[in-house]
Amino acid sequence: MPELPEVEVVRRGLERWTTGRIIARAEVYHPRAVRRHETGAENFSARLRGCRTLPPRRRGKYLWVPLVPDAGGVPHPGGEEQPTTALLAHLGMSGQLLVQPSTTPDEKHLRVRLVFDDAEAGELRFVDQRTFGGLSVHPTVADDPEFLPAPIAHIARDPLDPLFDVESWLSQMRRRDTTVKRALLDQSLISGVGNIYADEALWRAGVHFERATQSLTRGEALALLAAAREVMEAALDAGGTSFDSLYVNVNGQSGYFSRSLDAYGREGEPCRRCGAPISRRSWTNRSSYFCPVCQQAP
């Protein structure tokens, strides 16, 4: 599943190509793609028709596009636009948001098409092979400066967010009776970190995934947070991590950070720090990759 860097790469592409566009129509080709829009596909399309898109935003693995009704170029009386709805996107395991010319042949797994009133802007297509992702339109949280959609109001800020509260995170970590990797994947505690970047951050910080959160010193916790930031910033610079053709940016290009992974997916390969073989353990229906020497088990 795409994590923070991959979703941020998509957000940046959307910001460049779709901001300020007016949606002429929305076409839904598979009901699962809009299953989170509780009033159905017809209402989903109606809610989008005629709306203008503001710059997209992201929190953790979710991204959304604030929407305002088109006023025919007439500025908002107060000088600022106040969207009360937003198009929320969750990419799931295989979801792709692609900006395509209208003449491009339809993708095999095209689920939703947004057509803009400007023909030169092309189309925004939601393509999803496994249909675990989806789009939906929701009201925004009242008076929220980021126009946060109501269904994700519980999602915590992510490590790259300038407003991420480090002291609050440390305090919550100390109170949790859980393991450190579970805490890293808890999106209500810290968002955007998934299995890949959790393993990478833990390797960089030299912390075993089964360490109890309460056993971490302040220094260890801060080092882990710094490692998470470092690995995700590096992944952003590389365009995200792609293991197959399912994660791409809005232009259909893959990310290349998989070539720089230190732990994840490297079972049996030498640790780049000490040379010991990287180990893999089954963990909550997933896998954890770690160095048994650098990351001592508790």
ChimeraX commands (.cxc) that place a marker at each C-alpha (Angstrom):
marker #1 position 0.00,0.00,0.00 radius 0.5
marker #1 position 1.38,3.47,-0.85 radius 0.5
marker #1 position 2.77,5.27,2.19 radius 0.5
marker #1 position 3.42,8.95,2.85 radius 0.5
marker #1 position 6.14,9.52,0.20 radius 0.5
marker #1 position 4.16,7.85,-2.58 radius 0.5
marker #1 position 0.96,9.74,-1.73 radius 0.5
marker #1 position 2.87,13.03,-1.47 radius 0.5
marker #1 position 4.38,12.47,-4.92 radius 0.5
marker #1 position 0.86,12.01,-6.30 radius 0.5
marker #1 position -0.37,15.11,-4.43 radius 0.5
marker #1 position 2.37,17.25,-5.92 radius 0.5
marker #1 position 1.51,16.05,-9.39 radius 0.5
marker #1 position -2.17,16.80,-8.87 radius 0.5
marker #1 position -1.32,20.26,-7.57 radius 0.5
marker #1 position 0.58,21.01,-10.74 radius 0.5
marker #1 position -1.95,19.67,-13.24 radius 0.5
marker #1 position -5.43,19.92,-11.71 radius 0.5
marker #1 position -5.55,22.99,-9.44 radius 0.5
marker #1 position -8.15,25.53,-10.51 radius 0.5
marker #1 position -9.91,23.23,-12.96 radius 0.5
marker #1 position -13.68,23.04,-13.24 radius 0.5
marker #1 position -15.13,19.52,-13.26 radius 0.5
marker #1 position -17.54,19.21,-16.18 radius 0.5
marker #1 position -18.63,15.68,-15.27 radius 0.5
marker #1 position -17.65,12.57,-13.36 radius 0.5
marker #1 position -18.15,9.09,-14.78 radius 0.5
marker #1 position -18.17,6.03,-12.50 radius 0.5
marker #1 position -17.45,2.65,-14.09 radius 0.5
marker #1 position -17.24,0.43,-11.00 radius 0.5
marker #1 position -19.40,0.85,-7.86 radius 0.5
marker #1 position -16.62,-0.31,-5.50 radius 0.5
marker #1 position -14.56,2.72,-6.50 radius 0.5
marker #1 position -17.12,5.01,-4.80 radius 0.5
marker #1 position -18.37,2.65,-2.09 radius 0.5
marker #1 position -17.25,5.10,0.62 radius 0.5
marker #1 position -19.61,7.67,-0.89 radius 0.5
marker #1 position -22.65,6.41,0.99 radius 0.5
marker #1 position -25.28,8.00,-1.26 radius 0.5
marker #1 position -24.09,6.19,-4.37 radius 0.5
marker #1 position -22.46,6.81,-7.72 radius 0.5
marker #1 position -25.13,9.11,-9.12 radius 0.5
marker #1 position -24.90,11.45,-6.14 radius 0.5
marker #1 position -21.10,11.28,-6.27 radius 0.5
marker #1 position -21.15,12.55,-9.84 radius 0.5
marker #1 position -23.74,15.22,-9.06 radius 0.5
marker #1 position -21.73,16.54,-6.11 radius 0.5
marker #1 position -18.66,17.04,-8.32 radius 0.5
marker #1 position -20.32,18.53,-11.37 radius 0.5
marker #1 position -19.45,22.22,-11.79 radius 0.5
marker #1 position -17.02,22.37,-8.87 radius 0.5
marker #1 position -13.64,24.05,-9.09 radius 0.5
marker #1 position -10.63,22.33,-7.56 radius 0.5
marker #1 position -8.33,24.02,-5.05 radius 0.5
marker #1 position -4.75,22.81,-4.38 radius 0.5
marker #1 position -4.85,19.22,-3.09 radius 0.5
marker #1 position -3.82,18.42,0.47 radius 0.5
marker #1 position -2.57,15.34,2.27 radius 0.5
marker #1 position -2.54,13.86,5.74 radius 0.5
marker #1 position -0.65,10.62,6.12 radius 0.5
marker #1 position -1.74,8.23,3.36 radius 0.5
marker #1 position -4.89,10.19,2.50 radius 0.5
marker #1 position -5.16,13.05,0.04 radius 0.5
marker #1 position -8.08,15.28,-0.77 radius 0.5
marker #1 position -9.03,18.07,-3.13 radius 0.5
marker #1 position -11.06,20.93,-1.59 radius 0.5
marker #1 position -13.95,21.92,-3.84 radius 0.5
marker #1 position -15.79,25.19,-4.38 radius 0.5
marker #1 position -18.82,25.76,-6.62 radius 0.5
marker #1 position -17.81,27.61,-9.76 radius 0.5
marker #1 position -18.90,31.25,-9.58 radius 0.5
marker #1 position -18.11,32.09,-13.20 radius 0.5
marker #1 position -14.92,33.92,-12.29 radius 0.5
marker #1 position -16.59,36.16,-9.69 radius 0.5
marker #1 position -14.26,36.44,-6.65 radius 0.5
marker #1 position -15.39,35.45,-3.17 radius 0.5
marker #1 position -16.77,38.55,-1.33 radius 0.5
marker #1 position -14.29,38.08,1.52 radius 0.5
marker #1 position -11.36,37.50,-0.79 radius 0.5
marker #1 position -10.96,33.90,0.34 radius 0.5
marker #1 position -12.66,30.75,-0.84 radius 0.5
marker #1 position -14.22,28.59,1.83 radius 0.5
marker #1 position -14.84,25.10,0.48 radius 0.5
marker #1 position -17.33,23.06,2.46 radius 0.5
marker #1 position -16.78,19.80,0.56 radius 0.5
marker #1 position -13.76,17.83,-0.58 radius 0.5
marker #1 position -12.97,14.93,-2.90 radius 0.5
marker #1 position -11.23,12.36,-0.71 radius 0.5
marker #1 position -8.94,9.73,-2.26 radius 0.5
marker #1 position -7.48,6.60,-0.72 radius 0.5
marker #1 position -5.25,4.66,-3.11 radius 0.5
marker #1 position -5.49,1.32,-1.30 radius 0.5
marker #1 position -3.23,-1.42,-2.64 radius 0.5
marker #1 position -3.27,-0.53,-6.32 radius 0.5
marker #1 position -5.08,2.78,-6.85 radius 0.5
marker #1 position -3.63,5.25,-9.33 radius 0.5
marker #1 position -4.62,8.86,-10.06 radius 0.5
marker #1 position -3.51,9.61,-13.59 radius 0.5
marker #1 position -3.71,12.88,-15.53 radius 0.5
marker #1 position -4.27,11.87,-19.14 radius 0.5
marker #1 position -5.13,13.57,-22.44 radius 0.5
marker #1 position -8.71,12.77,-23.41 radius 0.5
marker #1 position -7.39,11.01,-26.52 radius 0.5
marker #1 position -5.44,8.43,-24.47 radius 0.5
marker #1 position -7.07,4.98,-24.65 radius 0.5
marker #1 position -8.84,3.92,-21.46 radius 0.5
marker #1 position -6.80,1.86,-19.01 radius 0.5
marker #1 position -7.93,-1.72,-18.42 radius 0.5
marker #1 position -8.85,-1.03,-14.80 radius 0.5
marker #1 position -10.30,2.47,-15.19 radius 0.5
marker #1 position -12.87,2.99,-12.40 radius 0.5
marker #1 position -13.66,6.73,-12.36 radius 0.5
marker #1 position -13.09,9.52,-14.88 radius 0.5
marker #1 position -13.22,13.25,-14.09 radius 0.5
marker #1 position -13.55,15.39,-17.19 radius 0.5
marker #1 position -12.60,19.07,-16.91 radius 0.5
marker #1 position -14.33,21.82,-18.87 radius 0.5
marker #1 position -10.97,22.85,-20.33 radius 0.5
marker #1 position -10.15,20.29,-23.02 radius 0.5
marker #1 position -6.44,21.10,-22.81 radius 0.5
marker #1 position -6.43,20.06,-19.13 radius 0.5
marker #1 position -7.15,16.48,-20.08 radius 0.5
marker #1 position -8.81,14.12,-17.61 radius 0.5
marker #1 position -8.17,12.82,-14.11 radius 0.5
marker #1 position -8.57,9.04,-14.07 radius 0.5
marker #1 position -8.78,6.74,-11.08 radius 0.5
marker #1 position -7.39,3.34,-12.07 radius 0.5
marker #1 position -7.49,0.50,-9.54 radius 0.5
marker #1 position -6.77,-3.12,-10.39 radius 0.5
marker #1 position -7.73,-4.61,-7.01 radius 0.5
marker #1 position -10.49,-2.07,-6.16 radius 0.5
marker #1 position -9.33,-1.66,-2.55 radius 0.5
marker #1 position -9.00,2.11,-2.96 radius 0.5
marker #1 position -11.70,4.64,-3.70 radius 0.5
marker #1 position -12.99,8.18,-4.11 radius 0.5
marker #1 position -15.73,9.93,-2.16 radius 0.5
marker #1 position -17.09,13.42,-1.53 radius 0.5
marker #1 position -17.49,14.59,2.06 radius 0.5
marker #1 position -18.18,17.76,4.04 radius 0.5
marker #1 position -15.11,19.42,5.49 radius 0.5
marker #1 position -14.56,19.93,9.21 radius 0.5
marker #1 position -16.00,23.31,10.22 radius 0.5
marker #1 position -13.40,26.09,10.55 radius 0.5
marker #1 position -10.51,23.74,9.77 radius 0.5
marker #1 position -7.82,25.74,7.92 radius 0.5
marker #1 position -6.86,22.70,5.83 radius 0.5
marker #1 position -10.47,21.87,4.85 radius 0.5
marker #1 position -10.04,18.39,6.34 radius 0.5
marker #1 position -12.73,15.90,5.24 radius 0.5
marker #1 position -14.77,14.74,8.22 radius 0.5
marker #1 position -14.07,10.96,7.83 radius 0.5
marker #1 position -10.32,11.44,8.42 radius 0.5
marker #1 position -10.51,13.95,11.26 radius 0.5
marker #1 position -9.06,11.30,13.59 radius 0.5
marker #1 position -5.90,10.81,11.51 radius 0.5
marker #1 position -2.80,12.21,13.24 radius 0.5
marker #1 position -0.36,14.56,11.57 radius 0.5
marker #1 position 2.65,12.97,9.91 radius 0.5
marker #1 position 6.37,13.38,10.66 radius 0.5
marker #1 position 6.90,15.78,7.75 radius 0.5
marker #1 position 4.03,18.06,8.79 radius 0.5
marker #1 position 5.38,21.37,10.19 radius 0.5
marker #1 position 2.63,21.22,12.83 radius 0.5
marker #1 position 3.53,17.72,14.02 radius 0.5
marker #1 position 3.64,17.90,17.84 radius 0.5
marker #1 position 6.76,16.02,18.93 radius 0.5
marker #1 position 6.14,16.34,22.67 radius 0.5
marker #1 position 2.57,15.09,22.36 radius 0.5
marker #1 position 3.81,12.14,20.30 radius 0.5
marker #1 position 6.45,11.30,22.90 radius 0.5
marker #1 position 3.89,11.48,25.69 radius 0.5
marker #1 position 1.46,9.20,23.88 radius 0.5
marker #1 position 4.24,6.74,23.06 radius 0.5
marker #1 position 5.14,6.46,26.74 radius 0.5
marker #1 position 1.52,5.73,27.67 radius 0.5
marker #1 position 1.02,3.00,25.08 radius 0.5
marker #1 position 1.34,-0.59,26.25 radius 0.5
marker #1 position 2.41,-1.92,22.86 radius 0.5
marker #1 position 5.44,-2.57,20.67 radius 0.5
marker #1 position 7.26,0.13,18.80 radius 0.5
marker #1 position 6.33,-1.04,15.30 radius 0.5
marker #1 position 2.65,-1.22,16.20 radius 0.5
marker #1 position 2.91,2.35,17.46 radius 0.5
marker #1 position 4.58,3.48,14.24 radius 0.5
marker #1 position 1.73,1.99,12.20 radius 0.5
marker #1 position -1.00,3.51,14.40 radius 0.5
marker #1 position -2.38,6.26,12.17 radius 0.5
marker #1 position -4.11,7.95,15.11 radius 0.5
marker #1 position -0.70,8.39,16.76 radius 0.5
marker #1 position 1.52,9.22,13.78 radius 0.5
marker #1 position 0.31,9.00,10.19 radius 0.5
marker #1 position 1.88,8.12,6.87 radius 0.5
marker #1 position 4.20,5.37,8.13 radius 0.5
marker #1 position 3.50,1.92,6.71 radius 0.5
marker #1 position 5.31,-1.40,6.82 radius 0.5
marker #1 position 8.14,-0.46,4.47 radius 0.5
marker #1 position 9.16,2.81,6.09 radius 0.5
marker #1 position 8.61,1.46,9.60 radius 0.5
marker #1 position 11.21,-1.25,8.93 radius 0.5
marker #1 position 13.55,1.27,7.34 radius 0.5
marker #1 position 13.24,3.77,10.21 radius 0.5
marker #1 position 13.73,1.03,12.82 radius 0.5
marker #1 position 16.88,-0.19,11.01 radius 0.5
marker #1 position 18.31,3.32,10.83 radius 0.5
marker #1 position 17.59,3.91,14.53 radius 0.5
marker #1 position 18.90,0.47,15.54 radius 0.5
marker #1 position 15.65,-0.45,17.30 radius 0.5
marker #1 position 14.06,-3.91,17.18 radius 0.5
marker #1 position 10.44,-3.96,16.03 radius 0.5
marker #1 position 9.31,-5.85,19.16 radius 0.5
marker #1 position 10.73,-3.36,21.65 radius 0.5
marker #1 position 8.06,-2.09,24.03 radius 0.5
marker #1 position 7.28,1.59,23.54 radius 0.5
marker #1 position 7.58,2.14,27.27 radius 0.5
marker #1 position 11.19,0.86,27.16 radius 0.5
marker #1 position 12.35,3.56,24.74 radius 0.5
marker #1 position 14.34,6.40,26.23 radius 0.5
marker #1 position 13.57,9.91,25.09 radius 0.5
marker #1 position 16.75,9.87,23.03 radius 0.5
marker #1 position 15.84,6.59,21.35 radius 0.5
marker #1 position 12.34,7.80,20.54 radius 0.5
marker #1 position 13.65,11.06,19.06 radius 0.5
marker #1 position 16.24,9.14,17.04 radius 0.5
marker #1 position 13.49,6.90,15.69 radius 0.5
marker #1 position 11.38,9.91,14.71 radius 0.5
marker #1 position 14.38,11.52,13.01 radius 0.5
marker #1 position 15.03,8.25,11.14 radius 0.5
marker #1 position 11.41,8.12,9.93 radius 0.5
marker #1 position 11.70,11.67,8.65 radius 0.5
marker #1 position 15.02,10.99,6.95 radius 0.5
marker #1 position 13.90,7.86,5.14 radius 0.5
marker #1 position 10.64,9.42,3.93 radius 0.5
marker #1 position 12.40,12.57,2.73 radius 0.5
marker #1 position 14.88,10.41,0.82 radius 0.5
marker #1 position 12.02,8.40,-0.66 radius 0.5
marker #1 position 10.30,11.62,-1.75 radius 0.5
marker #1 position 13.46,12.72,-3.55 radius 0.5
marker #1 position 13.44,9.38,-5.42 radius 0.5
marker #1 position 9.77,9.64,-6.37 radius 0.5
marker #1 position 8.62,6.99,-3.88 radius 0.5
marker #1 position 9.06,3.24,-3.75 radius 0.5
marker #1 position 7.82,1.02,-6.58 radius 0.5
marker #1 position 8.08,-2.78,-6.48 radius 0.5
marker #1 position 5.78,-3.27,-9.47 radius 0.5
marker #1 position 3.69,-1.27,-11.93 radius 0.5
marker #1 position 0.89,-0.57,-9.43 radius 0.5
marker #1 position 2.44,2.51,-7.80 radius 0.5
marker #1 position 3.05,5.38,-10.24 radius 0.5
marker #1 position 2.81,9.16,-10.14 radius 0.5
marker #1 position 0.16,11.13,-12.05 radius 0.5
marker #1 position 2.20,10.80,-15.26 radius 0.5
marker #1 position 2.48,7.02,-14.92 radius 0.5
marker #1 position 6.13,7.03,-13.82 radius 0.5
marker #1 position 7.49,4.67,-11.14 radius 0.5
marker #1 position 9.48,5.67,-8.06 radius 0.5
marker #1 position 13.02,4.44,-7.51 radius 0.5
marker #1 position 13.61,4.40,-3.73 radius 0.5
marker #1 position 13.36,0.59,-3.67 radius 0.5
marker #1 position 16.96,0.59,-4.89 radius 0.5
marker #1 position 18.03,2.33,-1.67 radius 0.5
marker #1 position 16.17,0.25,0.92 radius 0.5
marker #1 position 18.41,-0.92,3.76 radius 0.5
marker #1 position 16.19,-3.55,5.39 radius 0.5
marker #1 position 12.82,-4.11,3.75 radius 0.5
marker #1 position 12.85,-6.90,1.18 radius 0.5
marker #1 position 16.54,-7.72,1.74 radius 0.5
marker #1 position 16.26,-11.06,3.55 radius 0.5
marker #1 position 19.60,-12.89,3.51 radius 0.5
marker #1 position 21.51,-9.91,2.09 radius 0.5
marker #1 position 24.29,-8.35,4.18 radius 0.5
marker #1 position 23.41,-5.53,6.53 radius 0.5
marker #1 position 24.96,-2.35,5.15 radius 0.5
marker #1 position 26.09,-1.42,8.65 radius 0.5
marker #1 position 27.57,-4.63,10.13 radius 0.5
marker #1 position 27.46,-7.24,7.36 radius 0.5
marker #1 position 25.17,-9.72,9.15 radius 0.5
marker #1 position 22.39,-11.26,7.00 radius 0.5
marker #1 position 19.10,-9.36,7.13 radius 0.5
marker #1 position 16.37,-11.44,8.76 radius 0.5
marker #1 position 12.66,-11.60,8.06 radius 0.5
marker #1 position 9.94,-12.52,10.55 radius 0.5
marker #1 position 6.20,-12.95,10.02 radius 0.5
marker #1 position 4.39,-10.17,11.81 radius 0.5
marker #1 position 0.60,-9.59,11.93 radius 0.5
marker #1 position 0.04,-11.02,8.43 radius 0.5
marker #1 position 2.99,-9.03,7.11 radius 0.5
marker #1 position 6.76,-9.30,7.31 radius 0.5
marker #1 position 9.32,-7.44,9.39 radius 0.5
marker #1 position 12.86,-7.10,8.06 radius 0.5
marker #1 position 15.68,-6.29,10.48 radius 0.5
marker #1 position 19.33,-6.87,11.32 radius 0.5
marker #1 position 19.63,-9.33,14.22 radius 0.5
marker #1 position 22.95,-7.77,15.23 radius 0.5
marker #1 position 22.24,-4.04,14.89 radius 0.5
marker #1 position 18.67,-4.37,16.17 radius 0.5
marker #1 position 18.92,-6.52,19.28 radius 0.5
marker #1 position 15.74,-8.38,20.20 radius 0.5
marker #1 position 14.26,-7.42,23.59 radius 0.5
marker link #1:1,2 radius 0.2
marker link #1:2,3 radius 0.2
marker link #1:3,4 radius 0.2
marker link #1:4,5 radius 0.2
marker link #1:5,6 radius 0.2
marker link #1:6,7 radius 0.2
marker link #1:7,8 radius 0.2
marker link #1:8,9 radius 0.2
marker link #1:9,10 radius 0.2
marker link #1:10,11 radius 0.2
marker link #1:11,12 radius 0.2
marker link #1:12,13 radius 0.2
marker link #1:13,14 radius 0.2
marker link #1:14,15 radius 0.2
marker link #1:15,16 radius 0.2
marker link #1:16,17 radius 0.2
marker link #1:17,18 radius 0.2
marker link #1:18,19 radius 0.2
marker link #1:19,20 radius 0.2
marker link #1:20,21 radius 0.2
marker link #1:21,22 radius 0.2
marker link #1:22,23 radius 0.2
marker link #1:23,24 radius 0.2
marker link #1:24,25 radius 0.2
marker link #1:25,26 radius 0.2
marker link #1:26,27 radius 0.2
marker link #1:27,28 radius 0.2
marker link #1:28,29 radius 0.2
marker link #1:29,30 radius 0.2
marker link #1:30,31 radius 0.2
marker link #1:31,32 radius 0.2
marker link #1:32,33 radius 0.2
marker link #1:33,34 radius 0.2
marker link #1:34,35 radius 0.2
marker link #1:35,36 radius 0.2
marker link #1:36,37 radius 0.2
marker link #1:37,38 radius 0.2
marker link #1:38,39 radius 0.2
marker link #1:39,40 radius 0.2
marker link #1:40,41 radius 0.2
marker link #1:41,42 radius 0.2
marker link #1:42,43 radius 0.2
marker link #1:43,44 radius 0.2
marker link #1:44,45 radius 0.2
marker link #1:45,46 radius 0.2
marker link #1:46,47 radius 0.2
marker link #1:47,48 radius 0.2
marker link #1:48,49 radius 0.2
marker link #1:49,50 radius 0.2
marker link #1:50,51 radius 0.2
marker link #1:51,52 radius 0.2
marker link #1:52,53 radius 0.2
marker link #1:53,54 radius 0.2
marker link #1:54,55 radius 0.2
marker link #1:55,56 radius 0.2
marker link #1:56,57 radius 0.2
marker link #1:57,58 radius 0.2
marker link #1:58,59 radius 0.2
marker link #1:59,60 radius 0.2
marker link #1:60,61 radius 0.2
marker link #1:61,62 radius 0.2
marker link #1:62,63 radius 0.2
marker link #1:63,64 radius 0.2
marker link #1:64,65 radius 0.2
marker link #1:65,66 radius 0.2
marker link #1:66,67 radius 0.2
marker link #1:67,68 radius 0.2
marker link #1:68,69 radius 0.2
marker link #1:69,70 radius 0.2
marker link #1:70,71 radius 0.2
marker link #1:71,72 radius 0.2
marker link #1:72,73 radius 0.2
marker link #1:73,74 radius 0.2
marker link #1:74,75 radius 0.2
marker link #1:75,76 radius 0.2
marker link #1:76,77 radius 0.2
marker link #1:77,78 radius 0.2
marker link #1:78,79 radius 0.2
marker link #1:79,80 radius 0.2
marker link #1:80,81 radius 0.2
marker link #1:81,82 radius 0.2
marker link #1:82,83 radius 0.2
marker link #1:83,84 radius 0.2
marker link #1:84,85 radius 0.2
marker link #1:85,86 radius 0.2
marker link #1:86,87 radius 0.2
marker link #1:87,88 radius 0.2
marker link #1:88,89 radius 0.2
marker link #1:89,90 radius 0.2
marker link #1:90,91 radius 0.2
marker link #1:91,92 radius 0.2
marker link #1:92,93 radius 0.2
marker link #1:93,94 radius 0.2
marker link #1:94,95 radius 0.2
marker link #1:95,96 radius 0.2
marker link #1:96,97 radius 0.2
marker link #1:97,98 radius 0.2
marker link #1:98,99 radius 0.2
marker link #1:99,100 radius 0.2
marker link #1:100,101 radius 0.2
marker link #1:101,102 radius 0.2
marker link #1:102,103 radius 0.2
marker link #1:103,104 radius 0.2
marker link #1:104,105 radius 0.2
marker link #1:105,106 radius 0.2
marker link #1:106,107 radius 0.2
marker link #1:107,108 radius 0.2
marker link #1:108,109 radius 0.2
marker link #1:109,110 radius 0.2
marker link #1:110,111 radius 0.2
marker link #1:111,112 radius 0.2
marker link #1:112,113 radius 0.2
marker link #1:113,114 radius 0.2
marker link #1:114,115 radius 0.2
marker link #1:115,116 radius 0.2
marker link #1:116,117 radius 0.2
marker link #1:117,118 radius 0.2
marker link #1:118,119 radius 0.2
marker link #1:119,120 radius 0.2
marker link #1:120,121 radius 0.2
marker link #1:121,122 radius 0.2
marker link #1:122,123 radius 0.2
marker link #1:123,124 radius 0.2
marker link #1:124,125 radius 0.2
marker link #1:125,126 radius 0.2
marker link #1:126,127 radius 0.2
marker link #1:127,128 radius 0.2
marker link #1:128,129 radius 0.2
marker link #1:129,130 radius 0.2
marker link #1:130,131 radius 0.2
marker link #1:131,132 radius 0.2
marker link #1:132,133 radius 0.2
marker link #1:133,134 radius 0.2
marker link #1:134,135 radius 0.2
marker link #1:135,136 radius 0.2
marker link #1:136,137 radius 0.2
marker link #1:137,138 radius 0.2
marker link #1:138,139 radius 0.2
marker link #1:139,140 radius 0.2
marker link #1:140,141 radius 0.2
marker link #1:141,142 radius 0.2
marker link #1:142,143 radius 0.2
marker link #1:143,144 radius 0.2
marker link #1:144,145 radius 0.2
marker link #1:145,146 radius 0.2
marker link #1:146,147 radius 0.2
marker link #1:147,148 radius 0.2
marker link #1:148,149 radius 0.2
marker link #1:149,150 radius 0.2
marker link #1:150,151 radius 0.2
marker link #1:151,152 radius 0.2
marker link #1:152,153 radius 0.2
marker link #1:153,154 radius 0.2
marker link #1:154,155 radius 0.2
marker link #1:155,156 radius 0.2
marker link #1:156,157 radius 0.2
marker link #1:157,158 radius 0.2
marker link #1:158,159 radius 0.2
marker link #1:159,160 radius 0.2
marker link #1:160,161 radius 0.2
marker link #1:161,162 radius 0.2
marker link #1:162,163 radius 0.2
marker link #1:163,164 radius 0.2
marker link #1:164,165 radius 0.2
marker link #1:165,166 radius 0.2
marker link #1:166,167 radius 0.2
marker link #1:167,168 radius 0.2
marker link #1:168,169 radius 0.2
marker link #1:169,170 radius 0.2
marker link #1:170,171 radius 0.2
marker link #1:171,172 radius 0.2
marker link #1:172,173 radius 0.2
marker link #1:173,174 radius 0.2
marker link #1:174,175 radius 0.2
marker link #1:175,176 radius 0.2
marker link #1:176,177 radius 0.2
marker link #1:177,178 radius 0.2
marker link #1:178,179 radius 0.2
marker link #1:179,180 radius 0.2
marker link #1:180,181 radius 0.2
marker link #1:181,182 radius 0.2
marker link #1:182,183 radius 0.2
marker link #1:183,184 radius 0.2
marker link #1:184,185 radius 0.2
marker link #1:185,186 radius 0.2
marker link #1:186,187 radius 0.2
marker link #1:187,188 radius 0.2
marker link #1:188,189 radius 0.2
marker link #1:189,190 radius 0.2
marker link #1:190,191 radius 0.2
marker link #1:191,192 radius 0.2
marker link #1:192,193 radius 0.2
marker link #1:193,194 radius 0.2
marker link #1:194,195 radius 0.2
marker link #1:195,196 radius 0.2
marker link #1:196,197 radius 0.2
marker link #1:197,198 radius 0.2
marker link #1:198,199 radius 0.2
marker link #1:199,200 radius 0.2
marker link #1:200,201 radius 0.2
marker link #1:201,202 radius 0.2
marker link #1:202,203 radius 0.2
marker link #1:203,204 radius 0.2
marker link #1:204,205 radius 0.2
marker link #1:205,206 radius 0.2
marker link #1:206,207 radius 0.2
marker link #1:207,208 radius 0.2
marker link #1:208,209 radius 0.2
marker link #1:209,210 radius 0.2
marker link #1:210,211 radius 0.2
marker link #1:211,212 radius 0.2
marker link #1:212,213 radius 0.2
marker link #1:213,214 radius 0.2
marker link #1:214,215 radius 0.2
marker link #1:215,216 radius 0.2
marker link #1:216,217 radius 0.2
marker link #1:217,218 radius 0.2
marker link #1:218,219 radius 0.2
marker link #1:219,220 radius 0.2
marker link #1:220,221 radius 0.2
marker link #1:221,222 radius 0.2
marker link #1:222,223 radius 0.2
marker link #1:223,224 radius 0.2
marker link #1:224,225 radius 0.2
marker link #1:225,226 radius 0.2
marker link #1:226,227 radius 0.2
marker link #1:227,228 radius 0.2
marker link #1:228,229 radius 0.2
marker link #1:229,230 radius 0.2
marker link #1:230,231 radius 0.2
marker link #1:231,232 radius 0.2
marker link #1:232,233 radius 0.2
marker link #1:233,234 radius 0.2
marker link #1:234,235 radius 0.2
marker link #1:235,236 radius 0.2
marker link #1:236,237 radius 0.2
marker link #1:237,238 radius 0.2
marker link #1:238,239 radius 0.2
marker link #1:239,240 radius 0.2
marker link #1:240,241 radius 0.2
marker link #1:241,242 radius 0.2
marker link #1:242,243 radius 0.2
marker link #1:243,244 radius 0.2
marker link #1:244,245 radius 0.2
marker link #1:245,246 radius 0.2
marker link #1:246,247 radius 0.2
marker link #1:247,248 radius 0.2
marker link #1:248,249 radius 0.2
marker link #1:249,250 radius 0.2
marker link #1:250,251 radius 0.2
marker link #1:251,252 radius 0.2
marker link #1:252,253 radius 0.2
marker link #1:253,254 radius 0.2
marker link #1:254,255 radius 0.2
marker link #1:255,256 radius 0.2
marker link #1:256,257 radius 0.2
marker link #1:257,258 radius 0.2
marker link #1:258,259 radius 0.2
marker link #1:259,260 radius 0.2
marker link #1:260,261 radius 0.2
marker link #1:261,262 radius 0.2
marker link #1:262,263 radius 0.2
marker link #1:263,264 radius 0.2
marker link #1:264,265 radius 0.2
marker link #1:265,266 radius 0.2
marker link #1:266,267 radius 0.2
marker link #1:267,268 radius 0.2
marker link #1:268,269 radius 0.2
marker link #1:269,270 radius 0.2
marker link #1:270,271 radius 0.2
marker link #1:271,272 radius 0.2
marker link #1:272,273 radius 0.2
marker link #1:273,274 radius 0.2
marker link #1:274,275 radius 0.2
marker link #1:275,276 radius 0.2
marker link #1:276,277 radius 0.2
marker link #1:277,278 radius 0.2
marker link #1:278,279 radius 0.2
marker link #1:279,280 radius 0.2
marker link #1:280,281 radius 0.2
marker link #1:281,282 radius 0.2
marker link #1:282,283 radius 0.2
marker link #1:283,284 radius 0.2
marker link #1:284,285 radius 0.2
marker link #1:285,286 radius 0.2
marker link #1:286,287 radius 0.2
marker link #1:287,288 radius 0.2
marker link #1:288,289 radius 0.2
marker link #1:289,290 radius 0.2
marker link #1:290,291 radius 0.2
marker link #1:291,292 radius 0.2
marker link #1:292,293 radius 0.2
marker link #1:293,294 radius 0.2
marker link #1:294,295 radius 0.2
marker link #1:295,296 radius 0.2
marker link #1:296,297 radius 0.2
marker link #1:297,298 radius 0.2
view
